[in-house]
Amino acid sequence: MLCLSGPALVPAFEGEQERVRGRLTHATGSEPMLRTADGIGLRLLADPESLAVLDDERVRAEVFEAVGRFEGTGGFRVDPIYKKAMFVIRGGEALVITYWCEVCAIRTYSPGKCQCCQEETDFDPRDPALEARAR
Ligand SMILES: [Zn+2]
């Protein structure tokens, strides 16, 4: 997945891309925390659109997985929203977290109102293979 062309601007000791899986345990609106199956607590760092996903009750009800990098002590930086790096686990499958407006047929990756009709979008996790084709 890494594509480094030209001079590498990233230091060689930059963390490898990792996947973490567990339950979101923070109170809504407070600093996002993930507790892994091993019982390890990680502070999640993310961009504002991703933070909105981490605060979504529909996401918090499920097993969550994120792709990113470990940062500092006990921290994990989730990849930017456009990388579609957040998943829920259903039946052992990691499904990309997406939101869908049925009226406008518009898909987004952060919860909230549809940019078109201003209705609340539906939580619609889906197969990463479909996402790859959608590009
Ligand atoms: Zn809409």
Residues whose N, C-alpha, C, O or C-beta is under 5 A from the ligand:
A	BS01	ZN	C101 V103 C104 C114 C116 C117 Q118
